[in-house]
């Protein structure tokens, strides 16, 4: 992470400066976007080597967390007679 910061890459994290991190570029409809990959990104690429796959899994996970935090409480189950 320290080497990315030294090159001007700015991102928020609580990880130590010596934690492994990598900069990724991804073509999106609105243009190229950049992401910082940490150990969890590396772990995903052990299953499927494609960085695009790992970014998609990360985006899906973030969307699920977002929806779960904004979802209304489920209605109480009706009592069975």
PDB file as gemmi writes it, atoms N, CA and C in Angstrom:
CRYST1    1.000    1.000    1.000  90.00  90.00  90.00 P 1                      
ATOM      1  N   UNK A   1       0.813  -1.180   0.000  1.00  0.00           N  
ATOM      2  CA  UNK A   1       0.000   0.000   0.000  1.00  0.00           C  
ATOM      3  C   UNK A   1       0.863   1.253   0.000  1.00  0.00           C  
ATOM      4  N   UNK A   2       1.965   1.203   0.711  1.00  0.00           N  
ATOM      5  CA  UNK A   2       2.826   2.384   0.776  1.00  0.00           C  
ATOM      6  C   UNK A   2       3.314   2.786  -0.613  1.00  0.00           C  
ATOM      7  N   UNK A   3       3.643   1.813  -1.455  1.00  0.00           N  
ATOM      8  CA  UNK A   3       4.139   2.159  -2.796  1.00  0.00           C  
ATOM      9  C   UNK A   3       3.042   2.823  -3.634  1.00  0.00           C  
ATOM     10  N   UNK A   4       1.784   2.409  -3.450  1.00  0.00           N  
ATOM     11  CA  UNK A   4       0.684   3.071  -4.173  1.00  0.00           C  
ATOM     12  C   UNK A   4       0.526   4.508  -3.685  1.00  0.00           C  
ATOM     13  N   UNK A   5       0.568   4.698  -2.364  1.00  0.00           N  
ATOM     14  CA  UNK A   5       0.476   6.058  -1.812  1.00  0.00           C  
ATOM     15  C   UNK A   5       1.635   6.926  -2.307  1.00  0.00           C  
ATOM     16  N   UNK A   6       2.837   6.340  -2.368  1.00  0.00           N  
ATOM     17  CA  UNK A   6       4.011   7.087  -2.841  1.00  0.00           C  
ATOM     18  C   UNK A   6       3.855   7.531  -4.293  1.00  0.00           C  
ATOM     19  N   UNK A   7       3.068   6.790  -5.071  1.00  0.00           N  
ATOM     20  CA  UNK A   7       2.841   7.125  -6.483  1.00  0.00           C  
ATOM     21  C   UNK A   7       1.643   8.041  -6.674  1.00  0.00           C  
ATOM     22  N   UNK A   8       1.020   8.468  -5.562  1.00  0.00           N  
ATOM     23  CA  UNK A   8      -0.092   9.415  -5.647  1.00  0.00           C  
ATOM     24  C   UNK A   8      -1.474   8.793  -5.645  1.00  0.00           C  
ATOM     25  N   UNK A   9      -1.562   7.486  -5.466  1.00  0.00           N  
ATOM     26  CA  UNK A   9      -2.870   6.832  -5.412  1.00  0.00           C  
ATOM     27  C   UNK A   9      -3.445   7.062  -4.017  1.00  0.00           C  
ATOM     28  N   UNK A  10      -4.624   7.640  -3.944  1.00  0.00           N  
ATOM     29  CA  UNK A  10      -5.241   7.965  -2.654  1.00  0.00           C  
ATOM     30  C   UNK A  10      -6.503   7.127  -2.457  1.00  0.00           C  
ATOM     31  N   UNK A  11      -6.590   6.485  -1.312  1.00  0.00           N  
ATOM     32  CA  UNK A  11      -7.749   5.672  -0.953  1.00  0.00           C  
ATOM     33  C   UNK A  11      -7.788   5.539   0.559  1.00  0.00           C  
ATOM     34  N   UNK A  12      -8.979   5.311   1.090  1.00  0.00           N  
ATOM     35  CA  UNK A  12      -9.163   5.168   2.532  1.00  0.00           C  
ATOM     36  C   UNK A  12      -9.055   3.705   2.924  1.00  0.00           C  
ATOM     37  N   UNK A  13      -8.288   3.441   3.964  1.00  0.00           N  
ATOM     38  CA  UNK A  13      -8.162   2.097   4.502  1.00  0.00           C  
ATOM     39  C   UNK A  13      -7.576   2.186   5.898  1.00  0.00           C  
ATOM     40  N   UNK A  14      -7.830   1.156   6.675  1.00  0.00           N  
ATOM     41  CA  UNK A  14      -7.226   1.069   7.997  1.00  0.00           C  
ATOM     42  C   UNK A  14      -6.098   0.040   8.012  1.00  0.00           C  
ATOM     43  N   UNK A  15      -5.753  -0.514   6.849  1.00  0.00           N  
ATOM     44  CA  UNK A  15      -4.679  -1.500   6.765  1.00  0.00           C  
ATOM     45  C   UNK A  15      -3.318  -0.832   6.945  1.00  0.00           C  
ATOM     46  N   UNK A  16      -2.361  -1.625   7.386  1.00  0.00           N  
ATOM     47  CA  UNK A  16      -0.996  -1.134   7.602  1.00  0.00           C  
ATOM     48  C   UNK A  16      -0.342  -0.776   6.269  1.00  0.00           C  
ATOM     49  N   UNK A  17       0.605   0.175   6.281  1.00  0.00           N  
ATOM     50  CA  UNK A  17       1.279   0.572   5.034  1.00  0.00           C  
ATOM     51  C   UNK A  17       2.004  -0.569   4.325  1.00  0.00           C  
ATOM     52  N   UNK A  18       2.398  -1.612   5.059  1.00  0.00           N  
ATOM     53  CA  UNK A  18       3.103  -2.723   4.412  1.00  0.00           C  
ATOM     54  C   UNK A  18       2.158  -3.825   3.929  1.00  0.00           C  
ATOM     55  N   UNK A  19       0.841  -3.611   4.045  1.00  0.00           N  
ATOM     56  CA  UNK A  19      -0.140  -4.599   3.557  1.00  0.00           C  
ATOM     57  C   UNK A  19      -0.088  -4.651   2.034  1.00  0.00           C  
ATOM     58  N   UNK A  20      -0.214  -5.856   1.458  1.00  0.00           N  
ATOM     59  CA  UNK A  20      -0.180  -5.954   0.000  1.00  0.00           C  
ATOM     60  C   UNK A  20      -1.423  -5.326  -0.638  1.00  0.00           C  
ATOM     61  N   UNK A  21      -1.205  -4.629  -1.731  1.00  0.00           N  
ATOM     62  CA  UNK A  21      -2.304  -4.000  -2.472  1.00  0.00           C  
ATOM     63  C   UNK A  21      -1.855  -3.844  -3.922  1.00  0.00           C  
ATOM     64  N   UNK A  22      -2.841  -3.814  -4.816  1.00  0.00           N  
ATOM     65  CA  UNK A  22      -2.524  -3.636  -6.232  1.00  0.00           C  
ATOM     66  C   UNK A  22      -3.545  -2.701  -6.865  1.00  0.00           C  
ATOM     67  N   UNK A  23      -3.104  -1.945  -7.849  1.00  0.00           N  
ATOM     68  CA  UNK A  23      -3.974  -1.031  -8.571  1.00  0.00           C  
ATOM     69  C   UNK A  23      -4.485  -1.726  -9.823  1.00  0.00           C  
ATOM     70  N   UNK A  24      -5.792  -1.647 -10.047  1.00  0.00           N  
ATOM     71  CA  UNK A  24      -6.425  -2.294 -11.194  1.00  0.00           C  
ATOM     72  C   UNK A  24      -7.172  -1.249 -12.012  1.00  0.00           C  
ATOM     73  N   UNK A  25      -7.131  -1.396 -13.314  1.00  0.00           N  
ATOM     74  CA  UNK A  25      -7.890  -0.537 -14.218  1.00  0.00           C  
ATOM     75  C   UNK A  25      -8.953  -1.389 -14.893  1.00  0.00           C  
ATOM     76  N   UNK A  26     -10.167  -0.856 -14.976  1.00  0.00           N  
ATOM     77  CA  UNK A  26     -11.265  -1.593 -15.603  1.00  0.00           C  
ATOM     78  C   UNK A  26     -12.020  -0.670 -16.549  1.00  0.00           C  
ATOM     79  N   UNK A  27     -12.236  -1.151 -17.756  1.00  0.00           N  
ATOM     80  CA  UNK A  27     -13.025  -0.404 -18.733  1.00  0.00           C  
ATOM     81  C   UNK A  27     -14.496  -0.515 -18.355  1.00  0.00           C  
ATOM     82  N   UNK A  28     -15.141   0.622 -18.205  1.00  0.00           N  
ATOM     83  CA  UNK A  28     -16.556   0.699 -17.863  1.00  0.00           C  
ATOM     84  C   UNK A  28     -17.264   1.520 -18.937  1.00  0.00           C  
ATOM     85  N   UNK A  29     -18.592   1.463 -19.007  1.00  0.00           N  
ATOM     86  CA  UNK A  29     -19.297   2.266 -20.022  1.00  0.00           C  
ATOM     87  C   UNK A  29     -18.966   3.760 -19.948  1.00  0.00           C  
ATOM     88  N   UNK A  30     -18.711   4.260 -18.736  1.00  0.00           N  
ATOM     89  CA  UNK A  30     -18.412   5.689 -18.571  1.00  0.00           C  
ATOM     90  C   UNK A  30     -16.919   5.998 -18.695  1.00  0.00           C  
ATOM     91  N   UNK A  31     -16.102   5.002 -18.970  1.00  0.00           N  
ATOM     92  CA  UNK A  31     -14.661   5.190 -19.118  1.00  0.00           C  
ATOM     93  C   UNK A  31     -13.895   4.267 -18.179  1.00  0.00           C  
ATOM     94  N   UNK A  32     -12.604   4.444 -18.118  1.00  0.00           N  
ATOM     95  CA  UNK A  32     -11.765   3.600 -17.270  1.00  0.00           C  
ATOM     96  C   UNK A  32     -11.938   4.005 -15.809  1.00  0.00           C  
ATOM     97  N   UNK A  33     -12.126   3.010 -14.954  1.00  0.00           N  
ATOM     98  CA  UNK A  33     -12.167   3.237 -13.514  1.00  0.00           C  
ATOM     99  C   UNK A  33     -11.019   2.460 -12.887  1.00  0.00           C  
ATOM    100  N   UNK A  34     -10.556   2.963 -11.758  1.00  0.00           N  
ATOM    101  CA  UNK A  34      -9.451   2.332 -11.051  1.00  0.00           C  
ATOM    102  C   UNK A  34      -9.938   1.819  -9.706  1.00  0.00           C  
ATOM    103  N   UNK A  35      -9.381   0.684  -9.303  1.00  0.00           N  
ATOM    104  CA  UNK A  35      -9.694   0.083  -8.008  1.00  0.00           C  
ATOM    105  C   UNK A  35      -8.398  -0.371  -7.367  1.00  0.00           C  
ATOM    106  N   UNK A  36      -8.446  -0.451  -6.049  1.00  0.00           N  
ATOM    107  CA  UNK A  36      -7.322  -1.003  -5.302  1.00  0.00           C  
ATOM    108  C   UNK A  36      -7.748  -2.373  -4.806  1.00  0.00           C  
ATOM    109  N   UNK A  37      -6.957  -3.376  -5.137  1.00  0.00           N  
ATOM    110  CA  UNK A  37      -7.238  -4.740  -4.703  1.00  0.00           C  
ATOM    111  C   UNK A  37      -6.393  -5.099  -3.491  1.00  0.00           C  
ATOM    112  N   UNK A  38      -7.026  -5.696  -2.496  1.00  0.00           N  
ATOM    113  CA  UNK A  38      -6.341  -6.126  -1.280  1.00  0.00           C  
ATOM    114  C   UNK A  38      -6.291  -7.651  -1.249  1.00  0.00           C  
ATOM    115  N   UNK A  39      -6.002  -8.222  -0.108  1.00  0.00           N  
ATOM    116  CA  UNK A  39      -5.855  -9.672   0.022  1.00  0.00           C  
ATOM    117  C   UNK A  39      -7.116 -10.413  -0.426  1.00  0.00           C  
ATOM    118  N   UNK A  40      -8.303  -9.877  -0.141  1.00  0.00           N  
ATOM    119  CA  UNK A  40      -9.529 -10.563  -0.561  1.00  0.00           C  
ATOM    120  C   UNK A  40      -9.635 -10.640  -2.084  1.00  0.00           C  
ATOM    121  N   UNK A  41      -9.124  -9.635  -2.784  1.00  0.00           N  
ATOM    122  CA  UNK A  41      -9.114  -9.661  -4.248  1.00  0.00           C  
ATOM    123  C   UNK A  41      -8.202 -10.779  -4.732  1.00  0.00           C  
ATOM    124  N   UNK A  42      -7.042 -10.890  -4.128  1.00  0.00           N  
ATOM    125  CA  UNK A  42      -6.105 -11.960  -4.476  1.00  0.00           C  
ATOM    126  C   UNK A  42      -6.753 -13.323  -4.248  1.00  0.00           C  
ATOM    127  N   UNK A  43      -7.458 -13.473  -3.134  1.00  0.00           N  
ATOM    128  CA  UNK A  43      -8.114 -14.743  -2.819  1.00  0.00           C  
ATOM    129  C   UNK A  43      -9.132 -15.109  -3.898  1.00  0.00           C  
ATOM    130  N   UNK A  44      -9.913 -14.138  -4.353  1.00  0.00           N  
ATOM    131  CA  UNK A  44     -10.888 -14.404  -5.415  1.00  0.00           C  
ATOM    132  C   UNK A  44     -10.212 -14.845  -6.709  1.00  0.00           C  
ATOM    133  N   UNK A  45      -9.040 -14.284  -7.006  1.00  0.00           N  
ATOM    134  CA  UNK A  45      -8.375 -14.656  -8.254  1.00  0.00           C  
ATOM    135  C   UNK A  45      -7.730 -16.039  -8.179  1.00  0.00           C  
ATOM    136  N   UNK A  46      -7.692 -16.644  -7.023  1.00  0.00           N  
ATOM    137  CA  UNK A  46      -7.219 -18.034  -6.931  1.00  0.00           C  
ATOM    138  C   UNK A  46      -8.292 -18.968  -7.481  1.00  0.00           C  
ATOM    139  N   UNK A  47      -9.564 -18.571  -7.366  1.00  0.00           N  
ATOM    140  CA  UNK A  47     -10.674 -19.371  -7.896  1.00  0.00           C  
ATOM    141  C   UNK A  47     -10.818 -19.161  -9.402  1.00  0.00           C  
ATOM    142  N   UNK A  48     -10.743 -17.906  -9.818  1.00  0.00           N  
ATOM    143  CA  UNK A  48     -10.883 -17.546 -11.227  1.00  0.00           C  
ATOM    144  C   UNK A  48      -9.879 -16.427 -11.495  1.00  0.00           C  
ATOM    145  N   UNK A  49      -8.946 -16.625 -12.379  1.00  0.00           N  
ATOM    146  CA  UNK A  49      -7.830 -15.689 -12.591  1.00  0.00           C  
ATOM    147  C   UNK A  49      -8.244 -14.336 -13.172  1.00  0.00           C  
ATOM    148  N   UNK A  50      -9.465 -14.213 -13.644  1.00  0.00           N  
ATOM    149  CA  UNK A  50      -9.899 -12.975 -14.279  1.00  0.00           C  
ATOM    150  C   UNK A  50     -10.119 -11.848 -13.262  1.00  0.00           C  
ATOM    151  N   UNK A  51      -9.414 -10.723 -13.426  1.00  0.00           N  
ATOM    152  CA  UNK A  51      -9.678  -9.572 -12.553  1.00  0.00           C  
ATOM    153  C   UNK A  51     -11.118  -9.074 -12.687  1.00  0.00           C  
ATOM    154  N   UNK A  52     -11.673  -9.179 -13.890  1.00  0.00           N  
ATOM    155  CA  UNK A  52     -13.057  -8.745 -14.100  1.00  0.00           C  
ATOM    156  C   UNK A  52     -14.014  -9.589 -13.262  1.00  0.00           C  
ATOM    157  N   UNK A  53     -13.767 -10.890 -13.184  1.00  0.00           N  
ATOM    158  CA  UNK A  53     -14.584 -11.768 -12.343  1.00  0.00           C  
ATOM    159  C   UNK A  53     -14.526 -11.302 -10.892  1.00  0.00           C  
ATOM    160  N   UNK A  54     -13.339 -11.036 -10.397  1.00  0.00           N  
ATOM    161  CA  UNK A  54     -13.185 -10.621  -9.001  1.00  0.00           C  
ATOM    162  C   UNK A  54     -13.871  -9.289  -8.732  1.00  0.00           C  
ATOM    163  N   UNK A  55     -13.782  -8.361  -9.676  1.00  0.00           N  
ATOM    164  CA  UNK A  55     -14.462  -7.074  -9.506  1.00  0.00           C  
ATOM    165  C   UNK A  55     -15.977  -7.262  -9.499  1.00  0.00           C  
ATOM    166  N   UNK A  56     -16.468  -8.152 -10.334  1.00  0.00           N  
ATOM    167  CA  UNK A  56     -17.910  -8.421 -10.384  1.00  0.00           C  
ATOM    168  C   UNK A  56     -18.392  -9.035  -9.079  1.00  0.00           C  
ATOM    169  N   UNK A  57     -17.646  -9.979  -8.537  1.00  0.00           N  
ATOM    170  CA  UNK A  57     -18.008 -10.596  -7.260  1.00  0.00           C  
ATOM    171  C   UNK A  57     -18.023  -9.539  -6.161  1.00  0.00           C  
ATOM    172  N   UNK A  58     -17.043  -8.650  -6.159  1.00  0.00           N  
ATOM    173  CA  UNK A  58     -16.976  -7.578  -5.168  1.00  0.00           C  
ATOM    174  C   UNK A  58     -18.175  -6.651  -5.295  1.00  0.00           C  
ATOM    175  N   UNK A  59     -18.512  -6.258  -6.532  1.00  0.00           N  
ATOM    176  CA  UNK A  59     -19.672  -5.382  -6.757  1.00  0.00           C  
ATOM    177  C   UNK A  59     -20.967  -6.056  -6.322  1.00  0.00           C  
ATOM    178  N   UNK A  60     -21.117  -7.335  -6.629  1.00  0.00           N  
ATOM    179  CA  UNK A  60     -22.319  -8.070  -6.226  1.00  0.00           C  
ATOM    180  C   UNK A  60     -22.430  -8.117  -4.705  1.00  0.00           C  
ATOM    181  N   UNK A  61     -21.338  -8.416  -4.029  1.00  0.00           N  
ATOM    182  CA  UNK A  61     -21.348  -8.449  -2.571  1.00  0.00           C  
ATOM    183  C   UNK A  61     -21.727  -7.103  -1.972  1.00  0.00           C  
ATOM    184  N   UNK A  62     -21.179  -6.023  -2.515  1.00  0.00           N  
ATOM    185  CA  UNK A  62     -21.501  -4.682  -2.024  1.00  0.00           C  
ATOM    186  C   UNK A  62     -22.983  -4.364  -2.234  1.00  0.00           C  
ATOM    187  N   UNK A  63     -23.521  -4.752  -3.377  1.00  0.00           N  
ATOM    188  CA  UNK A  63     -24.945  -4.508  -3.654  1.00  0.00           C  
ATOM    189  C   UNK A  63     -25.834  -5.307  -2.715  1.00  0.00           C  
ATOM    190  N   UNK A  64     -25.463  -6.543  -2.425  1.00  0.00           N  
ATOM    191  CA  UNK A  64     -26.250  -7.352  -1.487  1.00  0.00           C  
ATOM    192  C   UNK A  64     -26.245  -6.749  -0.089  1.00  0.00           C  
ATOM    193  N   UNK A  65     -25.101  -6.270   0.359  1.00  0.00           N  
ATOM    194  CA  UNK A  65     -25.021  -5.617   1.673  1.00  0.00           C  
ATOM    195  C   UNK A  65     -25.884  -4.362   1.686  1.00  0.00           C  
ATOM    196  N   UNK A  66     -25.807  -3.581   0.612  1.00  0.00           N  
ATOM    197  CA  UNK A  66     -26.598  -2.353   0.505  1.00  0.00           C  
ATOM    198  C   UNK A  66     -28.093  -2.660   0.573  1.00  0.00           C  
ATOM    199  N   UNK A  67     -28.530  -3.653  -0.182  1.00  0.00           N  
ATOM    200  CA  UNK A  67     -29.956  -4.000  -0.195  1.00  0.00           C  
ATOM    201  C   UNK A  67     -30.415  -4.574   1.133  1.00  0.00           C  
ATOM    202  N   UNK A  68     -29.562  -5.360   1.777  1.00  0.00           N  
ATOM    203  CA  UNK A  68     -29.926  -5.948   3.063  1.00  0.00           C  
ATOM    204  C   UNK A  68     -30.077  -4.862   4.132  1.00  0.00           C  
ATOM    205  N   UNK A  69     -29.276  -3.815   4.036  1.00  0.00           N  
ATOM    206  CA  UNK A  69     -29.345  -2.758   5.047  1.00  0.00           C  
ATOM    207  C   UNK A  69     -30.513  -1.810   4.816  1.00  0.00           C  
ATOM    208  N   UNK A  70     -31.090  -1.802   3.609  1.00  0.00           N  
ATOM    209  CA  UNK A  70     -32.209  -0.917   3.319  1.00  0.00           C  
ATOM    210  C   UNK A  70     -33.528  -1.669   3.142  1.00  0.00           C  
ATOM    211  N   UNK A  71     -33.482  -2.995   3.244  1.00  0.00           N  
ATOM    212  CA  UNK A  71     -34.690  -3.813   3.048  1.00  0.00           C  
ATOM    213  C   UNK A  71     -35.624  -3.667   4.246  1.00  0.00           C  
ATOM    214  N   UNK A  72     -36.935  -3.616   3.995  1.00  0.00           N  
ATOM    215  CA  UNK A  72     -37.877  -3.570   5.119  1.00  0.00           C  
ATOM    216  C   UNK A  72     -37.859  -4.898   5.879  1.00  0.00           C  
ATOM    217  N   UNK A  73     -38.202  -4.827   7.138  1.00  0.00           N  
ATOM    218  CA  UNK A  73     -38.280  -6.044   7.958  1.00  0.00           C  
ATOM    219  C   UNK A  73     -39.342  -6.983   7.381  1.00  0.00           C  
ATOM    220  N   UNK A  74     -39.066  -8.277   7.328  1.00  0.00           N  
ATOM    221  CA  UNK A  74     -40.074  -9.212   6.817  1.00  0.00           C  
ATOM    222  C   UNK A  74     -41.275  -9.267   7.759  1.00  0.00           C  
ATOM    223  N   UNK A  75     -42.446  -9.483   7.196  1.00  0.00           N  
ATOM    224  CA  UNK A  75     -43.658  -9.588   8.009  1.00  0.00           C  
ATOM    225  C   UNK A  75     -43.578 -10.849   8.861  1.00  0.00           C  
ATOM    226  N   UNK A  76     -44.152 -10.771  10.032  1.00  0.00           N  
ATOM    227  CA  UNK A  76     -44.146 -11.927  10.924  1.00  0.00           C  
ATOM    228  C   UNK A  76     -44.929 -13.060  10.251  1.00  0.00           C  
ATOM    229  N   UNK A  77     -44.429 -14.275  10.388  1.00  0.00           N  
ATOM    230  CA  UNK A  77     -45.090 -15.433   9.801  1.00  0.00           C  
ATOM    231  C   UNK A  77     -46.435 -15.646  10.481  1.00  0.00           C  
ATOM    232  N   UNK A  78     -47.406 -15.981   9.690  1.00  0.00           N  
ATOM    233  CA  UNK A  78     -48.754 -16.247  10.243  1.00  0.00           C  
ATOM    234  C   UNK A  78     -48.713 -17.513  11.069  1.00  0.00           C  
ATOM    235  N   UNK A  79     -49.401 -17.506  12.186  1.00  0.00           N  
ATOM    236  CA  UNK A  79     -49.462 -18.683  13.056  1.00  0.00           C  
ATOM    237  C   UNK A  79     -50.291 -19.771  12.378  1.00  0.00           C  
ATOM    238  N   UNK A  80     -49.820 -20.982  12.462  1.00  0.00           N  
ATOM    239  CA  UNK A  80     -50.556 -22.099  11.869  1.00  0.00           C  
ATOM    240  C   UNK A  80     -51.591 -22.577  12.886  1.00  0.00           C  
ATOM    241  N   UNK A  81     -52.792 -22.935  12.372  1.00  0.00           N  
ATOM    242  CA  UNK A  81     -53.836 -23.395  13.308  1.00  0.00           C  
ATOM    243  C   UNK A  81     -53.519 -24.724  13.943  1.00  0.00           C  
TER     244      UNK A  81                                                      
END                                                                             
